Every structure is written in structure tokens, then in C-alpha cells.
Amino acid sequence: MRQDPRSDETGEEQAKVSVTEESGGSAAGRGSHSLAALAYNAVSDMIRHRKLSGGHVIVEARLAETLGVSRTPLREALQRLEGEGLVHKGEGRNYVVRHVDIGEYIQSLKLRLLIEPEAAVQAMGSIPRRKLIEVRREIDELMGATSYHTDAHWFSDDHLHGLIIDHCGNDVMAQVLRNLRATTRLFEIGQLKDRLTPDSTEHLMIIDALQRQDADDVRRTVANHIVSLIDFARKHLNMAD
């Protein structure tokens, strides 16, 4: 396989290339909102790939230069990421990539365990069947691939859980779950890579239950999935109850 010519670049250099290409090679003539969206995608991608890890202090001027945008759209992007719980304001008003430890991760999963199974039951009759078929196809392709692609896994993970959140019919419940998933994701991307295949297997069980619209089984499979994450973290990361 031919090596990606960007593979030796730093995360910030790759982000700069990405923003430059998506903005047509120049920031001129682009609206601030569009540039903010590009900056958001670039920074969230850097966090997802641990190029900006938990506790990293973001120096706006430096990152703006790296991304090839002004500080205004970058600040809009960081405010959006703050709203999603991925960054927070640190000392000196600089943004800091949020660090999630094992304790907060387990507590967040326990709260998801109380809410998400019921959210899935509430969403069961509203999720379009074609969307469930799309997610199943994504997972089948992922598990059938020669090598397991981490980005594709997180995409399918967001797709399935996002369908539950978006169709649960309760805006407050949906926002709580979005915040909890932001927390658990920050921990999982750095700690639970060995969970990728079990996650997909459990996701398929959830999809089966949703497609059959079996409320008891939907509740059970979602709960089992979250309990499985808790048990895995405790076993492999030596977390006591």
C-alpha cells in the first residue's frame, strides 16, 4: 500500500492542509461561519486522533496560524467544542482540551445506563428503517474489512447512538445523552481501542432489537452494551467498584 504523503506530518500540519484544501486554497471570500465550521472539523479531528490530548492548552494565535484561519472563526469553533464538552476554559482564559479520568468515565456510563435504554425504547418507533439498514451495512463492512478502521468504527458508533438520541422525542434527555457521550468518548478514544470489535457486535444486537421493535429486547441490549463497557474498563484498567 502506498504511504500517505502526509503520514510524517504533525497533527497541526495535517490540520492546516485539511482546512486549506476544504476552503479552496484560500480564506479570501469565505464567510466566517464557513471557516468556523472548517476550523471546528479540524480541531475536533485533532482531538479524536489524540493530536490534541486531554489537558492540552490551546494557544489560539498559534492554532489559528496553523489552521490558516483568523482567530474569530477559530474562537467560534472552540465555543462550539466547549458547548459539546470537548474543551473548557482554563487559566488565563485559554481553552484546554478536557481530560476525562476513569472515575468520571465510569460515573458517566452509570448515568447513561439509567437513561439510554429508555431513550432507545422511546426512539424505537421513530427511527427510519433505512437508517438502521445503513448503520448495519457500515458495521458489516467494518467487521468484514482486512484491518479494523478506527475512524469508521467511531463513525458507526456515532451513527447508531445518534439515531437513538435524535429520535427519543425528549429534548432534555437527548441533550443529557449528548453531553454524557462527549465525556465517555474523550476517554474511550485513548483507552479502549480493544473494545472496537465487541462494540460492533453489541451494536448489531441493538439494531436487531430496534428493527423488530421489541421494547424489552431494545432495553436489554442497550443496557448490556453499557454494562459491558463498564465491566471492560474495570477489568482492563484496574478500576475498583
C-alpha positions in Angstrom: 0.0 0.0 0.0 1.3 3.4 -0.9 2.1 5.5 2.1 0.1 8.6 2.7 2.4 11.5 1.9 1.0 13.3 4.9 1.8 10.5 7.3 5.0 12.1 8.6 3.4 15.5 9.2 2.5 16.7 12.6 -1.2 16.8 13.6 -1.2 20.6 13.3 0.4 20.5 9.9 -2.2 18.0 8.7 -5.0 20.2 10.0 -3.6 23.1 8.1 -3.5 21.2 4.9 -7.1 20.0 5.5 -8.5 23.4 6.2 -6.6 25.0 3.2 -7.9 22.3 0.8 -11.5 22.5 2.0 -11.6 26.3 1.8 -10.5 26.2 -1.8 -6.8 27.1 -1.0 -7.6 30.5 0.4 -9.6 32.0 3.2 -10.4 35.0 1.0 -14.1 35.3 0.1 -15.2 32.7 2.6 -17.8 33.6 5.2 -16.8 33.5 8.9 -19.4 30.8 9.6 -18.0 28.6 6.9 -14.4 29.0 8.2 -15.6 28.3 11.7 -17.2 25.1 10.6 -13.9 24.1 8.9 -11.9 25.0 12.0 -14.4 23.0 14.1 -13.9 19.9 11.9 -10.1 20.3 12.0 -9.9 20.7 15.8 -12.4 18.0 16.7 -10.5 15.7 14.3 -7.2 16.5 16.2 -8.9 15.7 19.5 -10.4 12.5 18.2 -6.9 11.3 17.0 -5.3 12.4 20.2 -3.1 15.0 18.4 -4.6 17.4 21.0 -4.8 15.2 24.1 -6.6 15.8 27.4 -5.1 18.7 29.3 -3.5 20.3 26.2 -3.6 24.1 26.4 -4.8 25.6 23.1 -3.0 28.8 22.2 -5.5 30.5 19.9 -3.0 32.6 17.9 -0.7 29.6 17.2 -3.6 27.2 16.3 -5.2 29.9 14.1 -2.0 30.3 12.2 -1.6 26.5 11.9 -5.1 26.1 10.5 -4.8 29.1 8.2 -7.7 31.0 9.6 -8.2 34.1 11.7 -8.8 33.9 15.4 -12.5 34.9 15.0 -13.7 31.6 13.3 -11.4 29.6 15.5 -12.9 31.1 18.6 -16.4 30.3 17.2 -15.2 26.7 16.7 -13.8 26.5 20.2 -17.0 27.9 21.7 -18.9 25.1 19.9 -16.5 22.5 21.2 -16.9 23.9 24.7 -20.7 23.6 24.3 -20.1 19.9 23.4 -17.9 19.3 26.4 -14.7 18.6 24.5 -12.8 21.7 25.7 -13.2 24.1 28.6 -11.8 27.4 29.7 -8.6 27.1 31.7 -6.4 29.7 33.5 -5.6 32.8 31.5 -8.8 32.3 29.5 -7.1 29.8 27.2 -9.1 26.8 26.1 -8.0 23.4 27.4 -8.8 20.0 25.9 -10.9 18.3 28.5 -9.3 15.4 30.4 -11.6 12.6 31.5 -10.3 10.1 34.0 -11.5 6.6 34.7 -13.7 7.7 37.6 -15.6 10.3 35.6 -15.9 7.8 32.8 -17.5 5.1 34.9 -19.8 7.6 36.6 -20.9 8.8 33.2 -21.6 5.3 31.9 -23.7 4.6 35.0 -25.8 7.6 34.3 -26.1 6.5 30.6 -27.2 3.1 31.9 -30.2 4.8 33.7 -31.2 6.9 30.7 -30.1 5.4 27.3 -32.1 2.1 27.4 -35.3 4.1 27.9 -34.3 6.6 25.3 -33.8 3.7 22.8 -37.3 2.4 23.6 -38.8 5.8 23.1 -36.9 6.2 19.8 -37.8 2.7 18.6 -40.9 3.6 16.6 -39.5 6.8 15.1 -36.1 5.7 13.7 -36.4 5.3 9.9 -35.8 1.6 9.0 -33.5 2.7 6.1 -31.2 4.4 8.7 -30.9 1.2 10.7 -30.1 -0.6 7.5 -27.4 2.0 6.7 -25.8 1.5 10.2 -25.9 -2.3 9.8 -24.2 -2.0 6.5 -21.5 0.2 7.9 -20.8 -2.3 10.7 -20.9 -5.3 8.4 -18.3 -3.6 6.1 -16.2 -2.6 9.1 -16.1 -6.2 10.6 -15.5 -7.7 7.2 -12.5 -5.4 6.4 -9.0 -6.8 6.4 -8.0 -4.3 9.0 -10.3 -2.7 11.5 -10.5 1.0 10.7 -10.9 3.0 14.0 -12.4 6.1 12.3 -15.0 4.0 10.6 -15.8 2.5 14.0 -16.4 5.8 15.7 -18.5 6.9 12.7 -20.8 3.9 13.0 -20.8 4.3 16.8 -22.0 7.9 16.5 -24.5 7.0 13.8 -26.3 4.4 15.9 -26.3 6.2 19.2 -27.1 9.4 17.4 -30.2 7.8 16.0 -31.4 6.9 19.5 -30.7 10.4 20.8 -32.2 12.3 17.8 -35.4 10.2 17.8 -36.1 9.7 21.5 -38.6 12.5 21.5 -37.3 14.2 24.6 -35.0 17.2 24.1 -33.8 17.3 27.7 -33.0 13.6 27.6 -31.3 14.0 24.2 -29.0 16.8 25.5 -28.0 14.9 28.6 -27.1 11.9 26.5 -25.1 14.1 24.1 -23.1 15.5 27.0 -22.5 12.1 28.5 -21.4 10.6 25.2 -18.9 13.5 24.7 -17.4 12.6 28.1 -17.2 8.9 27.5 -15.8 9.4 24.0 -13.0 11.5 25.3 -11.9 8.6 27.5 -12.5 5.8 25.0 -10.5 7.2 22.1 -7.4 7.0 24.2 -8.0 4.0 26.4 -10.4 1.4 24.9 -9.1 0.5 21.5 -9.5 -3.2 22.2 -13.3 -2.6 22.6 -13.8 -1.9 18.9 -14.9 -5.4 17.8 -17.0 -6.1 20.9 -18.7 -2.7 20.4 -19.7 -3.6 16.9 -21.1 -7.0 17.9 -23.2 -5.4 20.6 -24.3 -2.6 18.2 -25.7 -5.3 15.8 -27.7 -6.8 18.7 -29.2 -3.3 19.4 -30.0 -2.9 15.7 -31.7 -6.3 15.6 -33.9 -5.3 18.6 -34.7 -1.9 17.1 -35.7 -3.4 13.8 -38.0 -5.9 15.5 -39.4 -3.1 17.7 -39.1 -5.4 20.7 -39.1 -2.9 23.6 -37.9 -5.4 26.2 -35.0 -6.5 24.0 -34.1 -2.9 23.0 -33.9 -2.0 26.6 -31.9 -5.1 27.4 -29.4 -4.9 24.5 -28.6 -1.2 25.2 -28.2 -1.8 28.9 -26.0 -4.8 28.2 -23.8 -2.8 25.9 -23.2 -0.1 28.5 -22.6 -2.7 31.3 -20.1 -4.4 29.0 -18.2 -1.1 28.7 -18.2 -0.7 32.5 -17.0 -4.2 33.1 -14.3 -3.9 30.4 -12.9 -0.7 31.9 -12.8 -2.2 35.4 -11.2 -5.4 34.2 -8.5 -3.9 31.9 -7.9 -0.6 33.7 -8.0 -2.0 37.3 -10.9 0.2 38.3 -12.5 -0.8 41.6 -16.2 -0.5 42.2 
